Each structure stands twice: as structure tokens, then as C-alpha cells.
Amino acid sequence: MMLNNLLTLFSNSSLPTTYCPLPTPTNMPKILEKPACIYGTFKRKPAQQQTTHYCPGCGHGVMTKLIGEAISDLEIQDRVMLVGPVGCAVFIYYYYQASCIGCAHGRAPAVATGISRGFEDAITICYQGDGDLAAIGTNNTLHAANRGENLIVFYVNNTIYGMTGGQLSPTSLIGQKTTTSPYGRDEVNDGQPIRMSEIIATLDAPALVARAAINTPKNVMNARRLIRKGLQAQKDRKGYCFIELLTTCPTNWRLSPVDACKRIDEELVNHFPLGVFKDELDDREPIIRGLRQPSFDEIAAAVGLDDQAKPLNGKRQLPYPIVQFKSAGFGGQGILSLGHFLADACMKKDFEVTWMPSYGPEMRGGVANCSVVVSENPIGTPAVDEPNILIALNKPSLTKFGPQVPRDGIIIYNSSLISEVPSNLRARTIRAVDAMGLAQEAGNAKASNTVSLGAMARLTDMFTLAELSEVLRDHFPNEDLYQVNLRALQAGWDAMAE
């Protein structure tokens, strides 16, 4: 009755034409909902699937929504690829209904560069914190910006390492107390807080560089405008954009959410002033690098392959559906070369192959090793956790990797250096070969890896001697070395005659 009376009153009144009519079914304000780009329920999240994992008062939740709204409103959801490294936003894939990729600490710009160049239509977003971008990732950040990659960086600056315990970050303010600066940041000891936006703006390639804050309605609306502008620039392929967002970390600042928001206005903006440092979007043309896909012949020519090279014509036979091979021994025993011989032989027989070395401090001493995966089908990973074929040229290698070989596996060990076999080996086939002794007889003790290759070929029936001889020719252009290794190969083959 009251609503009807009000409607009658307004209809009978001589109101000015600028009055605001009462809501009706046709002009009701739109109900605010989660943007389509953000999951209604965070099913990827193990627990509490209706809330984010961020601390109360943290600005990450606001930024997540602002970015999600812009993605939805600009209708780019099916083109977005978000890259999140280590930090508070490491779980961005919980929330965005889009392609999300995790990467190593600080390496988001490198991963994003690969995405942007590999998928020309992708809208690539890096979401990084100050401990990630301005510390371990500074080098990646500067070079991606300097190249003008087609990607946008949302740089979350809360002046502290938020996820790992509240340590001093590159942007912590002078006097700021953290778990690693209990007396406050000291300029003499720690230097001044780094202003990344100002640094990025000095480079020629970036098209948009700006800093906003997430602490008041006014600042949030300004951040919203910049986020949309940056994403529209990505939609238009206008190059590199860098949006810094000052935000709170009430947990590690040890402040209430209200006081944390005040701190941004009272302290942070004095050192990190808000504003646009560079905006050349109107003057920029779209950057289209083009993804060139060279033919196999072009690649072969570039790496110097012989046009007349032919694949090995022998039978194609693998002892397992996926051969997971590992060679291991002291650095200097030709462990990596042994893997190379095997990988090259498999490629010549047109198998799918990966080769992955493990070296560094193990190059001279310890357990250097090499993994080779061989299959008829595409290979998912080059890592070998359970080798079904193991060649161990020293005792530490047999002790370390021998127990990993499954019951149907094969172990070949160097009896020149290994006199006792561990009792916990499961492999069905365990064969000794006097690799160093036979290599010495062939002319060079360093050819023990080739002796082992010949033994493995005989046991597995993967290659003939003729096929491996052709592979060795590619690796040993010196005739004397080639002949030594041919004799070593034959010696290993003959040793498995029993």
C-alpha cells in the first residue's frame, strides 16, 4: 500500500524532468556478482572453497577480483594465460577460470616470454610480489621489459616477504622492522628501497608504467582503471606494461587491516609516489613478432647434418615400451658421452629420445649420471626415477641407483671397480663386465664407457655392432680413437656372449 501511495504521489506531482524514478523490473541496478573469469567455488582449492587463502586485510583478494573483472569485461578470458611464481600468489590457479602456469621463484618473465612468443594470440599476465620480482627475479624482469615483450606485469609491493615469514625485502622502508631486520632497515647496511617502476620507466621499450595503491576506495578505483588500461593494451598487442600496486600485509606488518591501509598513505607513498611514469600507448603500433616454424630440412642444415644421412635400417626393437636408461659413475668416465652414444643411435633408428645430464659438483668425483628415455611415442618427461637399464661404472653409483631398478630391469656394473654387489638389488639381470680392463686391452682405459655400451647392446638386442659402429664414427673423427672405441665396443659385446 505504501509503495502504491508513493507511486500515485509521484505520478500526480509536477516533478522536474531530472528526478530519479523508483526502481522497476526494467531499471533495477545490476546485482554485483563474481566475474565469469573467477570460479564461483574454488574447487581446485583443497579446503575452504568459498574463500581465498589470503590473510584478512590483504590486498591480494581485491586485486584478484579487479583483474578478473577486467578479463571478463574485455572478453579475453579464453586468451588469458596467467603466470604465477613463488609467493603469496603462488595459488592463483585456485581462483581464475583460465590457463594458469606456475614457475620457479623470480622466473615468471622468462616463462611469460616463452608463452607470449609461442602463442601470438595469448594475453600473458605475470603476477609477482616484491620479494620475487625485485630480488631473485630482477634480471628476468629488466630484460623482459627491455625487449618490450607482449605481456603485462602486475607487481604487488607490500614491502616485505609475505609468504616466507616476513623477512626484509628489496622494497622494505628505511627503519622498517622485519624478521631479518629487527632493528629496522638501515641505509648503510641494506641500501635504499628499490623503486622498480621508476627503473622500468627509464627503458625505451615499455609502453605503460604506473603505480597505484589498494587501500582506499579512490585508490582502488584508480587501480581498477590502470589494470583495465594495461589489459586493453595487451589485447591490442601494444607491448610491455608494468603496473605496480602498493598493498598491505597486516600479518607481517603486525597491524590491523585499518591501520595497515593508513600506513600506505602515511608512509609508503612518501617513498613510492603514485602515478603514471610512462604512457606511450597512443603512439605505439601493435607488436607482431610472428612465430616462425622452420622445416626439418632447415633445422638439419642449421646444425650441420649431412643431407645424405640415412636412418639405420636394422630392426626397431625396444626391450621395454619405454626404455628408461641411466649411466652413472665418476666424472671423467665418459658417463655423459655414453648417454650421447645411446641417444644418437636411437635417433638414427627414428625413436623418440630425450637425453638429460646431471653434473656440476659431481663432474670430478661423486656420482655423475646421465638419463636417456627412449620410446616409440612422444615422451612426457626426461627424468628417470626408476631406470629399467642401469650402467654403473663405480661402486657409489651402483649403491645409489641399483636399488631403484625394478624387478624386470637390467644392471650392468663395472667389475674393475666394484667387487661386491649390494644385497638390496631387485633387477632380474645383473651382469658384471671388466670395463676398464677390456678398455685397456683395446688401447685406452677411458673407453670403458664404450665397452659398457657394447655389453648393453648385446643384452638388450637394441642395436647391432654395425649400427653402433656408424654412431661412433660421428663421435670420433680421429681414426685412431675411432679404432680404439671399435675394439672396446666389440670387447663389451663379446663379454656378454655367455
C-alpha positions in Angstrom: 0.0 0.0 0.0 2.8 2.4 0.9 4.6 1.8 -2.4 1.4 2.3 -4.4 0.7 5.6 -2.5 4.2 6.8 -3.3 3.8 5.9 -6.9 0.5 7.8 -7.0 2.0 10.8 -5.3 4.9 11.0 -7.7 2.7 10.5 -10.8 0.4 13.4 -9.7 3.3 15.7 -8.8 4.9 18.3 -11.0 8.4 17.0 -10.5 11.3 18.3 -12.6 12.3 16.1 -15.5 15.7 15.3 -13.8 14.2 13.3 -11.0 15.4 9.8 -10.3 12.5 7.3 -10.9 11.9 4.5 -8.4 13.4 1.1 -9.4 11.2 -1.1 -11.5 11.9 -4.5 -13.0 13.3 -2.8 -16.1 15.7 -0.3 -14.4 16.8 -2.2 -11.3 20.6 -1.8 -10.7 22.7 -4.8 -11.8 23.5 -7.2 -8.9 27.2 -7.4 -8.4 28.5 -11.0 -8.9 31.8 -12.7 -9.3 33.2 -12.1 -12.7 32.9 -15.1 -15.0 36.7 -15.4 -15.1 36.7 -16.3 -11.3 35.4 -19.6 -10.1 32.1 -19.4 -8.1 33.5 -22.2 -6.0 37.3 -22.7 -5.7 37.2 -26.4 -6.5 40.9 -26.5 -7.1 41.5 -25.4 -3.5 41.8 -28.3 -1.1 39.8 -26.6 1.7 37.6 -23.5 2.4 36.5 -23.4 -1.2 34.4 -20.3 -0.8 37.2 -18.1 0.4 40.7 -17.2 -0.8 43.8 -18.3 1.1 44.9 -14.7 1.7 45.1 -13.3 5.2 42.3 -10.9 6.4 43.0 -7.4 5.2 45.4 -8.5 2.5 45.1 -6.6 -0.8 45.6 -9.7 -2.9 41.9 -10.6 -2.8 41.0 -7.1 -4.1 43.5 -7.4 -6.9 42.3 -10.9 -7.8 38.8 -9.5 -8.3 39.9 -6.4 -10.2 41.9 -8.4 -12.6 39.2 -11.0 -13.0 36.6 -8.3 -13.7 38.7 -6.7 -16.4 39.4 -10.0 -18.0 35.7 -10.8 -18.2 34.6 -7.3 -19.3 37.2 -7.2 -22.0 36.1 -10.6 -23.2 39.6 -12.0 -23.2 39.1 -15.0 -20.8 39.8 -17.6 -23.5 43.1 -15.9 -24.4 44.5 -15.2 -20.9 47.5 -17.1 -19.6 48.5 -16.2 -16.0 52.0 -16.9 -14.8 52.5 -17.1 -11.0 55.8 -17.8 -9.4 56.6 -18.5 -5.7 55.0 -16.0 -3.3 51.6 -15.3 -1.8 50.0 -15.6 -5.2 51.5 -19.0 -5.9 48.0 -20.4 -5.8 46.4 -18.1 -8.4 45.2 -21.2 -10.3 42.7 -21.8 -7.4 40.7 -18.7 -8.5 41.0 -17.9 -12.2 39.0 -19.9 -14.7 41.8 -19.5 -17.2 45.1 -21.0 -18.2 47.5 -20.7 -15.2 51.1 -21.7 -15.1 53.4 -21.9 -12.0 57.1 -21.3 -12.3 60.3 -21.0 -10.3 60.9 -18.1 -8.0 61.5 -14.9 -10.0 61.3 -16.6 -13.3 57.8 -15.5 -14.4 59.0 -13.1 -17.1 61.1 -15.8 -18.7 58.2 -18.2 -18.7 55.8 -15.5 -19.9 58.2 -14.6 -22.7 58.0 -18.1 -24.0 54.2 -18.1 -23.8 53.9 -14.8 -25.5 56.2 -15.7 -28.3 54.9 -19.2 -28.7 51.2 -18.2 -28.7 50.8 -14.9 -30.5 47.2 -14.6 -29.6 47.8 -15.1 -25.9 47.3 -12.3 -23.4 50.1 -13.1 -20.9 49.9 -11.9 -17.3 52.7 -12.1 -14.7 51.5 -11.7 -11.1 54.5 -11.1 -8.9 55.4 -9.8 -5.4 58.3 -7.5 -4.4 60.3 -10.4 -2.9 60.0 -12.3 -6.1 60.3 -9.6 -8.8 62.7 -7.1 -7.2 65.0 -9.7 -5.6 65.7 -13.0 -7.3 63.8 -12.0 -10.4 65.3 -8.6 -11.1 67.4 -9.8 -14.0 64.4 -11.6 -15.7 62.2 -8.5 -15.1 64.6 -5.9 -16.6 65.4 -7.9 -19.7 61.8 -8.8 -20.5 60.9 -5.1 -20.1 63.9 -4.1 -22.2 62.8 -6.4 -25.0 59.3 -5.0 -24.9 57.6 -8.4 -24.7 53.9 -8.6 -25.2 53.0 -9.2 -21.6 51.7 -7.3 -18.6 53.2 -7.5 -15.1 51.1 -6.8 -12.0 53.8 -6.1 -9.4 52.4 -6.4 -5.8 54.5 -4.3 -3.5 53.9 -4.8 0.2 57.5 -4.1 1.3 58.0 -7.5 2.8 58.4 -11.2 2.1 54.8 -12.1 2.9 54.7 -15.9 2.4 58.0 -17.0 3.9 57.9 -15.3 7.3 58.1 -11.5 6.9 61.8 -11.0 6.0 63.4 -7.8 4.7 62.6 -7.3 1.0 64.2 -5.0 -1.6 61.3 -2.6 -1.0 61.2 -2.5 2.8 61.3 1.1 4.0 64.1 2.6 6.0 63.5 1.8 9.6 61.0 -1.0 8.8 61.4 -3.9 11.3 61.2 -7.4 9.8 62.2 -10.9 11.0 65.6 -10.3 9.4 65.9 -6.6 10.3 64.7 -6.5 13.9 66.3 -3.0 14.4 64.8 -1.7 11.2 66.2 -1.3 7.7 69.5 0.6 7.7 70.5 2.6 4.7 74.3 2.0 5.2 73.8 -1.8 5.7 70.8 -2.5 3.4 70.6 0.4 0.9 67.5 2.3 0.0 64.3 0.6 -1.0 64.2 -0.1 -4.8 61.7 1.8 -6.9 61.0 -0.7 -9.7 58.5 1.4 -11.6 60.9 4.3 -11.9 63.7 1.9 -13.1 61.4 0.2 -15.7 60.2 3.6 -16.9 63.8 4.6 -18.0 63.8 1.8 -20.6 62.7 2.6 -24.1 60.6 -0.5 -24.8 57.9 -0.4 -22.1 54.6 1.2 -23.2 52.9 1.7 -19.9 54.4 2.0 -16.4 52.3 3.1 -13.4 51.9 2.8 -9.7 48.6 2.6 -7.8 47.5 1.6 -4.3 45.0 -0.8 -2.9 43.9 0.9 0.4 41.1 3.3 -0.2 38.0 3.4 -2.5 39.6 6.2 -4.5 42.9 4.4 -4.9 41.2 1.1 -5.7 39.1 2.7 -8.5 42.3 4.3 -9.9 44.0 0.8 -9.8 41.0 -0.6 -11.5 41.3 1.9 -14.3 45.0 1.2 -14.8 44.5 -2.6 -14.7 41.9 -2.3 -17.5 44.1 0.0 -19.5 47.0 -2.4 -19.3 44.9 -5.4 -20.2 43.4 -3.5 -23.1 46.9 -2.7 -24.3 47.7 -6.4 -24.2 44.5 -7.1 -26.2 45.8 -4.6 -28.8 49.3 -6.1 -28.7 50.9 -2.8 -27.6 53.9 -4.4 -25.9 55.2 -4.4 -22.3 53.1 -3.0 -19.5 54.1 -2.7 -15.8 51.5 -1.9 -13.1 52.8 -1.6 -9.6 50.3 -2.0 -6.8 51.0 -0.9 -3.3 49.2 -3.1 -0.9 49.0 -4.2 2.8 50.4 -7.1 4.7 48.7 -6.8 8.1 50.0 -10.1 9.3 53.7 -9.4 8.8 53.4 -5.7 9.5 51.7 -6.6 12.7 48.9 -4.1 12.2 45.2 -4.2 12.0 43.8 -4.1 8.5 42.6 -0.5 9.1 46.0 0.7 10.3 47.7 -1.2 7.5 45.7 0.8 5.0 46.6 4.0 6.7 50.3 3.1 6.6 50.2 3.1 2.8 49.1 6.8 2.8 51.2 7.8 5.7 54.5 6.0 4.8 54.6 4.0 1.6 53.6 6.7 -0.8 56.3 9.0 0.5 58.9 6.7 -1.0 56.8 5.1 -3.7 54.7 8.0 -5.1 51.5 7.1 -7.0 51.1 8.0 -10.7 51.8 7.1 -14.3 55.5 7.2 -15.1 55.3 6.3 -18.7 52.3 6.1 -21.1 53.1 5.8 -24.8 50.1 3.5 -25.7 48.5 6.0 -28.1 51.8 6.2 -30.1 52.5 2.5 -30.2 51.7 0.2 -33.1 50.8 -3.4 -32.4 53.9 -5.7 -32.0 53.5 -8.8 -34.1 56.7 -10.8 -33.9 55.4 -13.8 -35.8 56.1 -17.4 -34.8 58.3 -18.9 -37.4 58.2 -22.7 -37.7 61.2 -23.9 -39.7 61.1 -27.1 -41.6 63.1 -30.1 -40.5 65.4 -29.6 -43.5 66.1 -26.1 -42.3 66.9 -27.3 -38.8 69.1 -30.1 -40.2 71.0 -27.6 -42.3 71.5 -25.2 -39.4 73.0 -27.8 -37.1 75.2 -29.2 -39.9 73.5 -32.5 -40.6 74.5 -34.3 -43.8 71.8 -34.1 -46.4 72.6 -37.7 -47.4 72.4 -39.0 -43.8 70.1 -42.1 -43.7 68.5 -43.7 -40.7 69.7 -47.0 -39.6 67.8 -49.7 -41.4 68.0 -52.5 -38.9 65.1 -53.8 -36.9 63.5 -51.4 -34.5 63.1 -53.2 -31.2 63.0 -52.0 -27.6 63.2 -54.2 -24.6 60.6 -52.2 -22.8 57.7 -50.0 -24.0 59.6 -47.0 -22.6 63.3 -47.5 -22.0 64.5 -45.6 -19.0 68.2 -45.7 -19.1 70.7 -44.3 -16.6 74.5 -44.4 -16.8 76.4 -43.3 -13.7 80.0 -43.2 -12.4 82.8 -40.8 -11.6 83.1 -37.6 -13.5 85.6 -38.2 -16.3 84.5 -41.8 -17.0 82.6 -40.7 -20.1 79.1 -41.0 -18.4 77.5 -38.2 -20.5 79.2 -39.4 -23.7 77.8 -42.9 -23.1 74.3 -41.3 -23.0 75.1 -39.4 -26.1 76.1 -42.6 -28.0 72.8 -44.2 -27.0 70.6 -41.2 -27.8 72.2 -40.7 -31.2 71.8 -44.4 -32.0 68.1 -44.3 -31.1 67.5 -41.1 -33.1 69.1 -42.8 -36.1 66.5 -45.6 -35.7 63.8 -42.9 -35.6 62.8 -43.4 -32.0 61.6 -40.6 -29.7 64.5 -39.8 -27.4 65.5 -37.4 -24.5 69.0 -37.0 -23.0 69.5 -35.3 -19.7 72.8 -35.0 -17.8 73.5 -34.4 -14.1 76.8 -32.8 -13.4 78.2 -29.7 -11.7 80.0 -30.5 -8.4 79.8 -34.2 -9.4 81.8 -33.8 -12.6 85.1 -34.8 -10.9 84.2 -37.3 -8.2 80.9 -38.4 -6.7 78.1 -39.8 -8.8 77.8 -38.0 -12.2 74.9 -39.5 -14.2 73.0 -39.3 -17.4 69.4 -40.2 -18.2 68.1 -41.3 -21.6 64.5 -42.1 -22.3 63.5 -43.9 -25.5 60.1 -44.7 -26.8 58.0 -45.3 -29.9 55.7 -42.5 -28.7 56.2 -38.9 -27.6 58.0 -38.7 -24.2 56.4 -36.8 -21.3 59.5 -36.2 -19.1 63.2 -36.7 -19.5 63.6 -37.6 -15.8 64.4 -41.2 -14.9 63.4 -42.2 -11.3 63.3 -45.9 -11.8 65.8 -46.9 -14.6 65.0 -50.2 -16.2 68.5 -50.3 -17.6 71.4 -49.1 -15.5 75.1 -49.0 -16.3 77.1 -48.3 -13.1 80.8 -47.7 -13.6 81.7 -47.2 -9.9 80.5 -48.5 -6.5 78.8 -45.3 -5.3 76.7 -45.4 -8.5 75.6 -49.0 -8.0 74.8 -48.3 -4.4 72.8 -45.2 -5.2 70.9 -46.2 -8.3 70.9 -50.1 -8.2 68.0 -50.4 -5.7 65.9 -48.2 -8.0 66.0 -50.7 -10.8 62.7 -52.7 -10.9 62.4 -56.5 -10.9 62.3 -56.8 -14.7 65.3 -54.4 -15.1 68.9 -54.8 -16.2 72.0 -53.8 -14.4 75.5 -53.8 -15.9 78.3 -52.9 -13.5 82.0 -52.3 -13.9 83.7 -55.2 -12.1 87.1 -53.4 -12.4 86.0 -51.1 -9.6 83.1 -53.0 -8.0 84.0 -56.2 -6.2 80.8 -56.5 -4.1 77.2 -56.2 -5.2 74.7 -54.6 -2.7 72.2 -57.1 -1.3 69.2 -55.0 -1.9 69.1 -55.1 -5.7 65.9 -56.4 -7.3 66.8 -56.5 -11.0 66.3 -59.8 -12.8 69.5 -59.4 -14.8 72.7 -58.3 -13.1 75.8 -58.7 -15.2 79.5 -57.8 -14.5 81.8 -56.5 -17.2 85.5 -55.7 -16.7 85.0 -52.4 -18.4 88.3 -50.8 -17.5 90.3 -53.9 -18.1 88.8 -54.6 -21.5 89.1 -50.9 -22.5 92.8 -51.0 -21.6 93.3 -54.1 -23.8 91.5 -52.2 -26.6 94.0 -49.4 -26.3 92.7 -46.8 -23.8 91.2 -47.3 -20.3 89.0 -44.2 -20.9 86.9 -46.3 -23.4 85.3 -48.2 -20.5 82.0 -46.4 -21.4 82.1 -47.8 -24.9 82.8 -51.3 -23.5 79.6 -50.9 -21.4 77.6 -49.8 -24.5 78.6 -52.9 -26.4 77.6 -55.1 -23.4 74.2 -53.4 -23.1 73.6 -53.7 -26.9 74.2 -57.5 -26.7 72.0 -57.9 -23.6 69.0 -55.9 -24.9 69.2 -56.6 -28.7 68.6 -52.9 -29.3 71.4 -52.5 -31.8 73.8 -54.4 -34.0 77.6 -53.8 -33.8 77.4 -52.3 -37.3 74.8 -49.8 -36.2 76.8 -48.7 -33.2 80.0 -48.5 -35.3 78.2 -45.9 -37.5 77.3 -43.9 -34.4 80.9 -44.0 -33.1 82.2 -42.7 -36.4 80.2 -39.5 -35.9 81.7 -39.0 -32.4 85.3 -40.0 -33.2 86.5 -38.3 -36.4 90.1 -39.1 -35.4 90.8 -42.6 -36.9 93.0 -43.8 -34.1 90.4 -43.0 -31.4 87.7 -44.5 -33.6 89.5 -47.8 -33.9 90.2 -47.9 -30.2 86.5 -47.5 -29.5 85.5 -50.0 -32.1 87.7 -52.6 -30.3 86.2 -51.6 -27.0 82.7 -51.9 -28.4 83.5 -55.4 -29.7 85.0 -56.4 -26.3 81.9 -55.4 -24.4 79.7 -57.3 -26.9 81.8 -60.4 -26.7 81.8 -60.2 -22.8 78.1 -60.8 -22.9 78.3 -63.9 -25.1 77.7 -66.2 -22.1 
